[in-house]
Amino acid sequence: MYWQKRFDRENPDKEIDEKILQIRKTHKNYGYRRVAGELQNQGYCVNKKKVQRIMQKLGLQVTSFIRKSRKYSSYKGKVGTVAPNRIRRRFNTYIPHQKITT
């Protein structure tokens, strides 16, 4: 019946499993994204989600993971042409609407 699992069927991803283990032997710190890229370079058409699922099944995990952190900087580069400061914090005036700023 179609809903029963067939236990006599062999693993269809056996060749990919062996290739993943072979890549893992040479590159210990490759995650599923890099392994998927390496498989695609070798000519296999494999999705990265499938590689991730197979690596989880085989118990392969990256051990040397270091998150890169950067020091905060609010510098956003050159903003553009800045208008000259003509008021220079002198807002007091005796004539109405002489100095209007935004």
C-alpha distances in whole Angstrom, upper triangle without the diagonal:
4,6,6,9,9,13,14,14,18,20,20,23,25,28,29,29,31,33,33,34,37,38,38,41,43,43,43,43,41,38,35,37,39,37,35,38,39,35,36,39,38,36,32,31,29,29,31,29,26,29,30,27,27,30,29,27,29,32,34,37,40,43,46,46,49,49,52,54,57,60,61,63,64,65,63,66,68,68,70,74,75,78,81,82,85,85,85,85,88,87,90,92,95,94,91,88,89,86,83,80,76
4,6,8,9,13,14,14,17,18,18,21,23,26,26,26,29,31,31,32,35,36,36,38,41,40,40,41,38,35,32,34,36,34,32,35,36,32,33,36,35,33,29,28,26,26,28,25,23,26,27,24,24,28,27,24,27,30,32,34,38,41,44,43,46,46,49,51,54,57,57,59,60,62,60,62,65,64,67,70,72,74,78,79,82,82,82,81,84,83,87,88,91,90,87,84,85,83,79,76,72
4,7,9,12,15,15,18,18,19,21,23,26,26,26,29,31,30,32,35,35,35,38,40,40,39,39,37,34,31,33,35,33,31,35,36,32,33,37,36,34,30,28,26,26,27,24,23,26,26,22,23,26,25,23,26,28,31,33,36,39,42,41,44,44,47,49,52,55,55,58,58,60,58,61,64,63,66,69,70,73,76,77,80,80,80,79,83,81,85,87,89,88,85,82,84,81,77,74,71
4,6,9,12,12,15,17,18,20,22,25,25,25,28,30,29,30,33,34,34,36,39,39,38,39,36,34,31,33,35,33,31,35,35,32,33,37,35,34,30,29,27,27,28,25,23,26,26,22,22,26,24,22,24,27,29,32,35,38,41,41,44,44,47,50,53,56,56,59,60,61,60,62,65,65,67,71,72,75,78,79,82,82,82,81,84,83,87,89,91,91,88,85,86,83,80,77,73
4,6,9,9,12,13,14,17,18,22,22,21,24,26,26,27,30,31,31,33,35,35,35,35,33,31,28,30,32,30,28,32,32,29,30,34,32,31,27,26,24,24,25,23,20,23,23,19,19,22,21,18,21,23,26,29,32,35,38,38,41,41,44,47,50,53,54,56,58,59,58,60,63,63,66,69,70,73,77,77,81,81,80,80,83,82,86,88,90,90,87,84,85,82,79,75,72
4,6,6,9,11,13,16,17,20,21,20,23,25,25,26,29,30,30,32,35,35,34,35,33,31,28,31,33,29,28,32,32,28,30,33,31,30,26,26,24,24,26,24,21,23,24,20,19,23,22,19,21,24,26,29,33,35,39,39,42,43,46,48,52,55,56,58,59,61,59,61,64,65,67,71,72,75,78,79,83,83,82,82,85,85,88,90,93,92,89,86,88,84,81,78,74
4,5,8,10,13,15,15,19,20,19,21,24,24,24,27,29,28,30,33,33,33,34,32,30,28,30,32,29,28,31,31,28,30,33,31,30,26,26,24,25,26,24,21,22,23,20,18,22,21,17,19,22,25,28,31,34,37,37,41,42,45,48,51,54,55,58,59,61,60,62,65,65,68,72,73,76,79,80,83,84,83,82,86,85,89,91,94,93,90,88,89,85,82,79,75
4,6,10,12,15,15,18,20,19,20,23,24,24,26,29,29,30,33,34,33,35,33,31,29,32,33,29,29,32,31,28,30,33,30,29,26,26,25,26,27,26,22,24,25,22,20,23,23,19,20,24,26,29,33,35,38,39,43,44,47,50,53,56,57,60,61,63,62,63,66,67,69,73,75,78,81,82,85,86,85,85,88,88,91,93,96,96,93,90,91,88,84,81,77
4,7,8,12,12,15,17,16,18,21,21,22,24,26,26,28,31,31,31,33,30,29,26,29,30,26,25,29,28,25,26,29,27,26,22,22,21,22,24,22,19,21,22,19,17,21,21,18,19,22,24,27,31,33,36,37,40,41,44,47,50,54,55,57,59,60,59,60,63,64,66,70,71,75,78,79,82,83,82,82,85,85,88,90,94,93,90,87,88,85,82,78,75
4,6,9,8,12,13,13,14,17,18,18,20,23,23,24,27,28,28,30,27,26,24,26,27,23,23,26,25,22,24,26,24,23,20,20,19,21,22,21,17,18,20,17,15,18,19,16,16,20,21,25,28,31,34,34,38,39,42,45,48,52,53,55,57,58,57,58,61,62,65,68,70,73,76,77,81,81,81,81,84,84,87,89,93,92,89,86,87,84,81,77,74
4,5,5,9,10,9,12,14,15,15,18,19,20,21,24,25,25,26,24,22,20,22,23,20,19,22,22,18,20,23,21,20,17,17,16,17,18,17,14,14,16,14,11,14,16,12,13,17,18,21,24,27,30,31,34,35,38,41,44,48,49,52,53,54,53,55,58,58,61,65,66,70,73,74,77,78,77,77,80,80,84,86,89,88,86,83,83,80,77,74,70
4,6,8,9,10,12,13,14,16,18,19,20,22,24,24,25,26,23,22,19,21,22,19,17,20,20,16,18,21,19,17,14,14,13,15,17,16,12,13,16,14,12,15,17,14,15,18,19,22,25,28,31,31,34,35,38,41,44,47,49,51,52,53,52,53,56,57,59,63,64,68,71,72,76,76,76,76,79,79,82,84,88,87,84,81,82,79,76,72,69
4,6,5,6,9,10,10,12,14,15,16,18,20,21,21,22,20,18,16,18,18,15,14,17,16,13,15,18,16,15,12,12,10,12,14,13,10,10,13,11,9,12,14,12,12,16,16,19,21,25,27,27,31,32,34,37,40,44,45,47,49,50,49,50,53,54,56,60,62,65,68,69,73,73,73,73,76,76,80,82,85,84,82,79,79,76,73,70,66
4,5,5,6,9,10,11,12,14,15,17,19,20,20,22,20,19,17,19,19,16,15,18,17,14,17,19,16,16,13,15,13,15,16,16,13,12,15,13,10,12,15,12,11,15,16,19,22,24,27,28,31,33,35,39,42,45,47,49,51,52,51,52,55,56,58,62,64,67,70,71,75,76,75,75,79,78,82,84,88,87,85,81,82,79,76,72,69
4,5,5,6,9,10,11,12,14,15,17,18,20,21,19,19,16,18,18,14,14,16,15,11,14,16,13,13,10,12,12,15,16,17,13,12,15,15,11,13,16,15,13,17,16,20,22,25,27,27,31,32,34,38,41,45,46,48,50,51,49,50,53,55,57,61,62,66,69,70,74,75,74,74,78,78,81,84,87,86,84,81,81,78,75,71,68
4,5,5,6,9,10,10,12,14,16,16,17,19,16,15,13,15,14,11,10,13,12,8,11,13,11,11,8,10,9,11,12,13,10,9,12,12,9,10,14,13,12,15,14,17,19,22,24,24,28,29,31,34,37,41,42,44,46,47,46,47,50,51,53,57,59,62,65,66,70,71,70,70,74,74,78,80,83,82,80,77,77,74,71,68,64
4,5,5,6,9,10,10,12,15,15,16,17,15,14,12,15,15,11,12,15,13,11,14,16,14,15,12,14,12,14,13,14,11,9,11,11,7,8,11,10,8,12,11,14,17,20,22,23,26,28,30,34,37,40,42,44,46,47,46,48,51,52,54,58,60,63,66,67,71,72,71,71,74,74,78,80,84,83,81,78,78,75,72,68,65
4,5,5,6,9,10,11,13,14,15,17,15,16,15,17,16,12,13,16,13,11,15,16,13,15,13,15,14,16,16,17,14,12,14,14,11,11,14,13,10,14,13,16,18,20,22,24,27,29,31,35,38,42,44,46,48,49,48,49,52,53,56,60,61,65,68,69,72,73,72,73,76,76,80,82,86,85,83,80,80,77,74,71,67
4,5,5,6,8,10,11,12,14,16,13,14,13,14,13,9,10,12,10,8,11,12,10,11,10,13,12,14,14,16,13,11,14,14,11,11,15,14,12,15,13,16,17,20,21,22,26,27,29,33,36,39,41,43,46,46,45,46,49,50,53,56,58,62,65,66,70,71,69,70,74,74,78,80,83,83,81,77,78,74,72,68,65
4,5,5,6,9,10,10,11,13,10,11,9,12,11,7,9,11,9,8,12,13,11,13,11,13,11,13,12,13,11,8,10,12,9,8,12,12,10,12,10,12,13,16,18,19,22,24,26,30,33,36,38,40,43,43,42,43,47,48,51,54,56,60,62,63,67,68,67,67,71,71,75,77,80,80,78,75,75,71,69,65,62
4,5,5,6,9,10,10,13,11,12,12,15,13,10,12,14,12,11,15,16,14,16,15,17,15,17,15,17,14,11,13,14,10,9,12,12,9,11,9,12,13,15,17,19,23,25,27,31,34,37,40,42,44,45,44,46,49,50,53,57,58,62,64,65,69,70,69,69,73,73,77,79,83,82,80,77,77,74,71,68,64
4,5,5,7,9,10,13,12,14,14,16,13,10,13,14,11,11,14,14,12,15,14,17,16,18,17,19,17,13,15,17,13,12,16,16,13,14,12,14,15,17,19,20,24,26,28,32,34,38,40,42,45,45,45,46,49,50,53,57,58,62,64,66,69,71,69,70,73,74,77,80,83,83,81,78,78,74,72,68,65
4,5,5,6,8,10,8,11,11,12,10,7,10,11,8,9,12,12,11,14,13,16,14,16,15,17,16,12,14,16,13,12,15,16,13,14,11,13,13,15,16,18,21,23,24,28,31,35,37,39,41,42,41,42,45,47,49,53,55,58,61,62,66,67,65,66,70,70,74,76,80,79,78,74,74,71,68,65,62
4,5,5,5,8,7,9,10,12,10,8,11,13,10,11,15,15,14,17,16,18,16,17,15,17,16,12,13,15,12,10,13,14,11,12,8,10,10,12,13,15,18,21,23,26,29,33,35,38,40,41,41,42,45,47,49,53,54,58,60,62,65,66,65,65,69,69,73,75,79,79,77,74,74,70,68,64,61
4,6,6,10,10,12,14,16,14,11,15,16,13,14,17,17,16,19,18,21,19,21,19,21,19,16,17,18,16,13,16,17,13,14,11,12,12,13,15,17,20,23,25,29,32,35,38,40,43,43,43,44,47,49,52,55,57,61,63,64,68,69,67,67,71,72,75,78,82,81,80,77,77,73,71,67,64
4,6,9,9,13,14,16,12,11,15,15,12,13,16,15,14,18,18,21,20,21,19,21,21,17,18,20,18,15,18,20,16,17,13,14,13,14,15,17,20,22,24,28,30,34,36,38,41,41,41,42,45,47,50,53,55,58,61,62,66,67,65,66,70,70,74,76,80,80,78,75,75,71,69,65,63
4,6,6,9,12,13,10,9,13,13,10,13,16,15,15,18,18,20,19,19,17,19,19,15,16,19,17,14,17,19,16,16,12,12,10,12,11,13,16,19,20,24,26,30,33,35,37,38,38,38,42,44,46,50,51,55,57,58,62,63,62,62,66,67,70,73,76,76,75,72,71,68,65,62,59
4,6,9,11,13,11,10,14,15,13,15,18,18,18,21,20,22,20,20,18,19,19,15,15,18,16,13,15,17,14,13,10,9,7,8,9,11,14,17,19,23,26,29,32,34,37,38,38,39,42,44,47,50,52,55,58,58,62,63,61,62,66,66,70,72,76,76,74,71,71,68,65,62,59
4,6,10,11,9,10,13,14,13,15,18,18,19,22,21,22,20,20,16,18,19,15,14,17,16,13,15,18,15,14,10,8,5,7,6,8,11,13,15,19,22,25,28,30,33,34,34,35,39,40,43,47,48,52,54,55,59,59,58,58,62,62,66,69,72,72,71,68,67,64,62,58,55
4,7,8,6,6,10,10,10,12,14,14,16,18,17,18,16,16,13,15,15,12,12,15,14,11,13,16,14,14,10,9,7,10,9,10,13,14,16,20,23,26,29,31,33,34,34,35,38,40,42,46,48,51,54,55,58,59,58,58,62,62,66,68,72,72,70,67,67,63,61,57,54
4,6,6,6,9,10,11,12,14,15,17,19,17,17,15,14,10,12,13,9,8,12,12,9,11,14,13,12,9,7,6,10,10,10,13,14,16,19,22,26,28,30,32,33,33,34,38,39,42,46,47,50,53,54,57,58,57,57,61,61,65,67,71,70,68,65,65,62,59,56,53
4,6,5,6,9,10,10,12,14,15,16,14,14,11,10,7,8,9,6,5,9,9,7,9,12,12,12,9,9,9,13,14,13,16,17,19,22,25,28,30,32,34,35,34,36,39,40,43,46,48,51,54,55,59,59,58,58,62,62,66,68,71,71,69,66,66,63,60,56,53
4,5,5,6,9,10,11,12,14,16,14,14,11,9,6,9,11,8,8,12,12,11,13,16,16,16,13,12,11,15,15,14,16,16,18,21,23,27,28,30,32,32,31,33,36,37,39,43,45,48,51,52,56,57,56,56,60,60,63,65,69,68,66,63,63,60,57,54,50
4,5,5,6,9,10,10,12,14,14,14,12,12,9,12,13,10,11,14,14,12,15,17,16,17,13,13,11,15,14,14,16,16,18,21,23,27,29,30,33,33,32,33,36,37,40,44,45,49,52,53,57,58,56,57,61,61,65,67,70,70,68,65,65,61,59,55,52
4,5,5,6,9,10,11,13,11,12,10,11,8,11,11,7,9,12,11,10,13,15,14,14,11,12,11,15,15,15,18,19,21,24,27,31,32,34,36,37,36,37,40,41,44,47,49,53,55,57,60,61,60,61,64,64,68,70,74,73,71,68,68,65,62,59,55
4,5,5,6,9,10,11,9,9,7,7,5,9,9,6,8,11,11,11,14,15,15,16,14,14,14,18,19,18,20,21,22,26,28,32,33,35,36,37,35,37,40,41,43,47,49,52,55,56,60,61,60,60,64,64,68,70,73,73,70,67,67,64,61,58,54
4,5,5,6,9,10,9,10,9,9,8,12,12,10,12,15,15,14,17,19,18,19,16,17,16,19,19,18,21,21,22,25,27,31,32,33,35,35,34,34,37,39,41,44,46,50,53,54,58,59,58,59,63,63,66,69,72,71,69,66,66,63,60,56,53
4,5,5,6,9,9,11,10,12,11,14,14,11,13,16,15,14,18,19,18,19,16,16,16,19,19,19,21,22,23,27,29,33,34,36,38,38,36,37,40,41,44,47,49,53,55,57,61,62,61,62,65,66,69,72,75,74,72,69,69,66,63,60,56
4,5,5,6,5,8,7,10,10,13,12,9,12,15,13,13,17,18,17,18,16,17,17,21,21,21,24,25,26,30,32,36,37,39,40,40,39,40,43,44,46,50,52,55,58,60,63,65,64,64,68,68,72,74,77,76,75,71,71,68,65,62,59
4,5,5,5,6,7,9,10,13,13,11,14,16,15,16,19,20,20,22,19,20,20,23,24,23,26,26,27,30,32,36,37,38,40,39,38,38,41,42,44,48,50,53,56,58,62,63,62,63,67,67,70,72,76,75,73,69,69,66,63,60,57
4,5,7,9,11,13,13,17,16,14,17,20,18,18,22,23,22,23,21,21,21,24,24,24,26,26,27,30,32,36,37,38,40,39,38,38,41,42,44,47,50,53,56,58,61,63,62,63,67,67,71,73,76,75,73,70,70,67,64,61,57
4,6,9,11,14,14,18,16,14,18,19,18,18,21,22,21,23,20,22,21,25,25,25,28,29,29,33,35,39,40,41,43,43,41,42,44,46,48,51,54,57,60,62,65,67,66,67,70,71,74,76,80,79,77,74,74,70,68,64,61
4,7,9,12,14,17,16,14,18,20,18,19,22,23,22,24,22,24,24,27,28,28,30,31,32,35,37,40,42,43,44,44,42,43,45,46,48,52,54,58,61,62,66,67,67,68,71,71,75,77,80,79,77,74,74,71,68,64,61
4,6,9,11,14,12,11,15,16,15,16,19,19,19,22,20,21,22,26,27,26,29,30,31,34,36,40,41,43,44,44,43,43,46,47,49,52,55,58,61,63,66,68,67,68,71,71,75,77,80,79,77,73,74,70,68,64,61
4,7,10,12,11,11,14,15,15,16,19,20,20,22,21,22,23,27,28,27,29,30,31,34,36,40,40,42,43,43,41,42,45,45,47,51,53,56,59,61,65,66,65,66,69,69,73,75,78,77,75,71,71,68,65,62,59
4,7,9,7,7,11,12,11,13,16,16,17,19,17,19,20,24,25,24,27,27,28,32,34,38,38,40,41,42,40,41,44,44,47,50,52,56,59,60,64,65,64,64,68,68,71,73,77,76,73,70,70,67,64,61,57
4,5,5,7,9,10,11,13,14,16,17,18,17,18,19,23,24,23,25,25,26,29,32,35,36,37,39,39,37,39,41,42,44,48,50,53,56,57,61,62,61,62,65,65,68,70,73,72,70,67,67,64,61,58,54
4,5,5,6,9,10,10,12,14,15,16,14,15,16,19,20,19,21,21,23,26,28,32,33,34,36,36,35,36,39,40,42,46,48,51,54,55,59,60,59,59,63,62,66,68,71,71,68,65,66,62,59,56,52
4,5,5,6,9,10,11,12,14,15,14,15,16,20,21,20,22,22,24,27,29,33,33,35,37,38,36,38,41,41,44,48,49,52,55,56,60,60,60,60,63,63,66,69,72,71,69,65,66,63,60,56,53
4,5,5,6,9,10,11,12,14,14,15,17,21,22,21,24,25,27,30,32,36,37,39,40,41,40,41,44,45,47,51,53,56,59,60,63,64,63,63,67,67,70,72,75,75,72,69,70,66,63,60,57
4,5,5,6,9,10,10,12,11,12,14,17,19,19,22,22,24,28,30,34,35,37,39,40,39,40,43,44,47,50,52,55,58,59,63,64,63,63,66,66,70,72,75,75,72,69,70,66,64,60,57
4,6,5,6,9,10,10,9,10,12,15,17,16,19,20,22,25,28,32,33,35,37,38,37,39,42,43,46,49,51,54,57,58,61,62,61,61,64,64,68,70,73,73,70,67,68,64,62,58,55
4,6,5,6,9,10,10,12,14,18,20,19,23,23,26,28,32,35,36,38,40,41,40,42,46,46,49,53,54,57,60,61,64,65,64,64,67,67,70,73,76,75,73,70,71,67,64,61,57
4,5,5,6,9,9,11,14,17,20,20,23,24,27,30,33,37,38,40,42,43,42,44,47,48,51,55,56,59,62,63,67,67,66,66,70,70,73,75,79,78,76,73,73,70,67,64,60
4,5,5,6,5,7,10,13,16,16,20,21,24,27,30,34,35,38,40,41,40,42,46,46,49,53,54,58,60,61,65,65,64,64,68,68,71,74,77,77,75,72,72,69,66,62,59
4,5,5,6,8,11,14,17,17,20,21,24,27,30,34,35,38,40,41,41,43,46,47,50,54,55,58,61,61,65,65,64,64,67,67,71,73,76,76,74,71,72,68,65,62,58
4,5,8,10,14,16,20,20,24,25,28,31,34,38,39,42,44,45,45,47,50,51,54,57,58,62,64,65,69,69,68,67,71,71,74,77,80,80,77,75,75,72,69,65,62
4,6,9,13,15,18,19,23,24,27,31,34,37,39,42,44,45,45,47,50,51,54,58,59,62,65,66,69,70,68,68,72,72,75,78,81,81,79,76,76,73,70,67,63
4,6,10,12,15,16,20,22,25,28,31,35,37,39,42,43,43,45,49,50,53,56,57,61,63,64,67,68,66,66,70,70,73,76,79,79,77,74,75,71,68,65,61
4,7,9,12,13,17,19,22,25,29,32,34,37,39,41,41,42,46,47,50,54,55,58,61,61,65,66,64,64,68,68,71,74,77,77,75,72,73,69,66,63,60
4,6,9,10,14,15,19,22,25,29,31,33,36,37,37,39,43,44,47,51,52,55,57,58,62,62,61,60,64,64,68,71,74,74,72,69,69,66,63,60,56
4,6,6,10,13,15,19,22,26,28,31,33,35,35,36,40,41,44,48,49,53,55,55,59,60,58,58,62,62,66,68,72,72,70,67,67,64,61,57,54
4,6,9,12,15,18,22,25,28,31,33,35,35,37,41,42,46,49,50,53,55,56,60,60,58,58,62,62,66,68,72,72,71,68,68,64,62,58,55
4,6,10,12,16,19,22,25,28,31,32,33,34,38,40,43,46,47,51,53,53,57,57,55,55,59,60,63,66,70,70,68,66,66,62,60,56,53
4,7,9,13,16,19,22,25,28,29,29,31,35,36,40,43,44,47,49,50,54,54,52,52,56,57,60,63,66,67,65,62,62,58,56,52,50
4,6,9,13,16,18,21,24,26,27,28,32,34,37,40,41,44,46,47,50,51,49,49,53,53,57,60,63,64,62,59,59,55,53,50,47
4,6,10,13,15,18,21,23,23,25,29,30,34,37,38,41,43,44,47,48,46,46,49,50,53,56,60,60,58,56,56,52,50,46,43
4,7,10,13,15,18,20,20,22,26,27,31,34,35,38,40,41,44,45,43,43,47,48,51,54,57,58,56,54,53,49,47,44,41
4,7,9,12,15,17,18,20,24,25,29,32,32,36,37,38,41,42,40,40,44,44,48,51,54,54,53,51,50,46,44,41,38
4,6,9,12,13,15,17,21,22,26,29,29,32,34,34,38,38,36,36,40,41,45,47,51,51,50,48,47,43,42,38,35
4,6,10,12,14,16,20,21,25,28,27,31,32,32,35,36,33,34,37,38,42,45,48,49,48,45,45,41,39,36,33
4,7,9,11,14,18,18,22,25,24,28,29,29,33,33,31,31,34,35,39,41,45,46,44,42,41,38,36,32,30
4,5,8,11,14,15,19,21,21,24,26,26,29,30,28,28,32,33,36,39,43,43,42,39,39,35,33,29,27
4,6,9,12,12,16,19,18,21,23,23,26,27,25,25,29,29,33,36,39,39,38,36,35,31,30,26,24
4,6,9,10,13,16,16,19,21,21,25,26,24,25,28,29,33,35,39,39,38,35,34,31,29,26,24
4,7,7,11,14,14,18,20,21,25,26,25,25,29,30,33,36,39,39,38,35,34,30,28,25,23
4,6,9,12,13,17,19,20,24,26,24,26,29,30,34,36,40,39,38,35,34,31,29,25,24
4,6,9,10,14,16,18,21,23,22,24,27,28,32,34,37,37,36,33,32,28,27,23,22
4,7,8,12,14,16,19,21,21,22,25,26,30,31,35,34,33,30,29,25,24,20,18
4,6,10,12,15,18,20,20,22,25,26,29,31,34,33,32,29,27,24,23,20,18
4,6,9,12,15,18,18,20,23,24,27,28,31,30,30,26,25,22,21,18,17
4,6,9,12,14,14,17,19,20,24,25,28,27,27,24,22,19,18,15,14
4,6,9,11,12,15,17,17,21,22,25,24,23,20,18,16,15,12,13
4,6,9,10,13,14,16,19,20,23,23,23,20,18,15,15,13,14
4,6,6,9,11,12,16,17,21,20,20,18,16,13,13,11,13
4,6,9,9,11,14,14,18,17,18,16,13,10,12,11,13
4,6,6,7,10,11,15,15,15,14,11,8,10,9,12
4,6,8,11,13,17,18,18,17,14,11,13,12,14
4,6,9,12,15,17,17,16,14,11,12,11,13
4,6,8,12,13,14,14,12,9,12,11,15
4,6,10,11,11,11,10,7,9,9,13
4,7,9,10,11,10,9,11,13,16
4,6,7,9,7,8,11,13,17
4,6,9,8,10,13,16,19
4,7,6,9,11,15,18
4,6,8,9,13,16
4,6,6,10,13
4,6,10,13
4,7,10
4,7
4
